[in-house]
Amino acid sequence: MPALKPTAFTAEIRWIGCVPLEGDAILSAPSSDLELSFDGPVGERHSGRTRPSCSRVTTQYKRGTEIANVRQLSVLSHEDLDLIASEMGLDTVDPVWLGASLVIEGIPDFTLVPPSSRLQGPDGATLVLDMENRPCHLPAREIEKVHPGKGKAFKSAAQNRRGVTAWVERPGRLALGDTLRLHVPDQPVWPHLDVARA
């Protein structure tokens, strides 16, 4: 019996971005397609089989420790971006400001999909969704440059709406307008989750 189940949920790729190799800004550059290798998006700053550990895993590793790179891509939903914008009092939130790799539309509550779910493209290119990408100060700083006084509202508005990080399980190519199918792990939710978080 397969451990991953295809669902009835599909999403259309509405936006694609690539963070340039040069520089240290979070900003993505819009693109029409994305070539994916096992290292992640080709020619993108977050690519690589490994990465130095960051603030998100300091309870596991000393900062800068070489670990597997499960943050090759940042995937957000169009629906979540609309909710973030509305709560911030903006017409839109540009995915450029968030350093997004993909913006998809069609999967409800996308940020909360189970970790280890897959998004699979038309040519078989497959992304493994790692976990929620928590809101941080970097997009807030970029928003503040464009909309003075609004950046400080980003972290609370983006709570549980910031999308997920992902890594490439099967290389291929993704393009604007492609349809991705959601596959989820065929297992129950761990019953001790509330106790573990206490």
Buried (B, 14 or more C-beta within 10 A) or exposed (E): EEEBEEEEBBBBBBBBBBBEEEEEEBBBEEBEEBBBBEBBBEBBBBBBBEBEBEEEEEEEEEEEBEBEBBBBBBBBBBBBBBBBBEBBEBEEBBBBBBBBBBBBBBBEEBBEBEEBBBBBBBBEBBBBBBBBBBBBEBBBBBBBEEBEEBBEBBBEBBBEBBBBBBBBBBBBBBBBEBEBBBBBEEEEEEEEEEEEEE
